[in-house]
Amino acid sequence: MPSIRNIALGLFAAAAVATASDVHDLKKDTFDKFVKENDLVLAEFFAPWCGHCKALAPEYEEAATALKEKNIPLAKIDCTEEADLCSEHGVEGYPTLKIFRGPEQVSPYAGPRKAQSIISYMTKQSLPAVSPIDKDTIEEFKTADKVVLIGYFAADDKKANETYEEVANKNRDNYLFGATNDASLAKEAGVEQPAIVLYKSFDEGKDTFTEAFDAEAIETFAKTASTPLVGEVGPETYAGYMSAGIPLAYIFSETPEEREALAKEFKPIAEKNKGKINFATIDASAFGQHATNLNLEVGKWPAFAIQDTAKNQKFPFKQGEKLTAKSVGKFVDDFVAGTVEPSIKSEPIPEKQEGPVTVIVAHTYKEIVMDEDKDVLVEFYAPWCGHCKALAPKYDELAALYTKSHSDKVVVAKVDATANDVPDEIQGFPTIKLFRAGKKSDPITYSGGRTVEDLAAFIKDEGTHKVDTSADGEKLEMRDETGMPEQAPAATKVAEKVKNAAEKVKEAVMDADDAEDIADGHDEL
Ligand SMILES: *[C@@H]1O[C@H](CO)[C@@H](O)[C@H](O)[C@H]1NC(C)=O
């Protein structure tokens, strides 16, 4: 039985732990001094009500404790209390993480928001971009991270040295870089100077670069060699796969055991297509919804699909058919040969257009959007997107301005981009683009206020036909909340700017909160 005293002691200990934070709480009067006194600081600008900030808090705390030993302090700034300090640092959403090397040299923290990732990222930041390696340190360095690179070149090879430094400086967030001019170490590594060996904790363990030292070639090598033959798609790796410039093959499965088994079975296929197609498993129990983006049916696992990330085309493997090295191998071969047709997801073509806004589906996209005679404004929306719902009545009103007397020149249209494959890379919802008559290959993305007046002005100013609806006699009501008269006094303008900035922060947070899984991370950044 725990005594009252023990419970009290326990509570006391818990309270003591809770207050002994290793994260420094900075304010306007302490911030500058702090970043001046510490060579390297990671600072989090946050708001107490922000969900992502709350999720980050324990991870951040754990990282702060680990990094304290390495003299890398972590700080936080409450933007609801330190509004000036936050706006001074251009904070537009929460949380914002920035790396300070003194007050002047600031860079965004671009790593994942997990304790281990923060620790490894900040440790890398604290090292020189290229660590000097000798025979005593080389073995330890090879395993210091999942992926490390060692440059082997002669002491007088200035060009190799400079090129390598350049690549290291640019990619220091991604890999650890070391270098040695010890010829005997190069010999032990089985290379001739100059060369680079990438050591990794997976697959074949290492890869060698022996071409002429060229920054771009080295970067490509590092990217290819550091990608596991069969990796894993998740929030931390997704962006990397999307920007890799080659197609991604997904292996959907619900259990770690099955994922491992399939990864093993498909490894030879991945090996055969190395550098041409990336292969990765994806946890279908956590990210199953992402399958809809690949035109796969959610729930029928395991499943396989290839995504051409550059053309945004999807090639789902027939669901229900057994996934074997043979069946998938043939599918991949056919894909490479160009004989697999991309799958196009489309809602049915509407029998008749009901409202003023023209409804587009994938099968009518080309016919309506690419009509060379018309300026076509297209809203790409998602049914669940709150900003899109808010825009809907205004967008209807906008469309109505053109249906009577300008329908031969201007079309205002919308497409549910979650139910229809569109050729455009959509980064967030809603995205509004104007496809101008005669200039269809060069659409303009709208970034102004979401009011009828601003949108109509955009169509008039940017459209090929310069259609002006204000001359139609139907005088528009001024219901623009953000537009200020041209001659607004300076103070009002500043107030307006602050209001807009506050709204931007709110939107950024709301958008982020909308994101439920990696699929949305892609659809709504
Ligand atoms: C590269 O150049 C720097 C600066 O001159 C030098 O300190 C370093 O030792 C060189 N690296 C190698 C591996 O020779």
The ligand as an SDF file (V2000), in Angstrom:
LIG
                    3D

 14 14  0  0  0  0  0  0  0  0999 V2000
   40.7150   20.3960  -48.1680 C   0  0  0  0  0  0  0  0  0  0  0  0
   41.1230   21.7510  -48.0610 O   0  0  0  0  0  0  0  0  0  0  0  0
   41.1300   22.2440  -46.7430 C   0  0  0  0  0  0  0  0  0  0  0  0
   41.4480   23.7160  -46.8130 C   0  0  0  0  0  0  0  0  0  0  0  0
   42.5760   23.9730  -47.6030 O   0  0  0  0  0  0  0  0  0  0  0  0
   42.1240   21.4720  -45.9030 C   0  0  0  0  0  0  0  0  0  0  0  0
   42.1180   21.9420  -44.5770 O   0  0  0  0  0  0  0  0  0  0  0  0
   41.7390   19.9950  -45.9330 C   0  0  0  0  0  0  0  0  0  0  0  0
   42.6920   19.2280  -45.2360 O   0  0  0  0  0  0  0  0  0  0  0  0
   41.6150   19.4900  -47.3650 C   0  0  0  0  0  0  0  0  0  0  0  0
   41.0710   18.1480  -47.3260 N   0  0  0  0  0  0  0  0  0  0  0  0
   41.7760   17.0860  -47.6860 C   0  0  0  0  0  0  0  0  0  0  0  0
   41.0820   15.7590  -47.5330 C   0  0  0  0  0  0  0  0  0  0  0  0
   42.9050   17.1470  -48.1110 O   0  0  0  0  0  0  0  0  0  0  0  0
  1  2  1  0
  1 10  1  0
  2  3  1  0
  3  4  1  0
  3  6  1  0
  4  5  1  0
  6  7  1  0
  6  8  1  0
  8  9  1  0
  8 10  1  0
 10 11  1  0
 11 12  1  0
 12 13  1  0
 12 14  2  0
M  END
$$$$
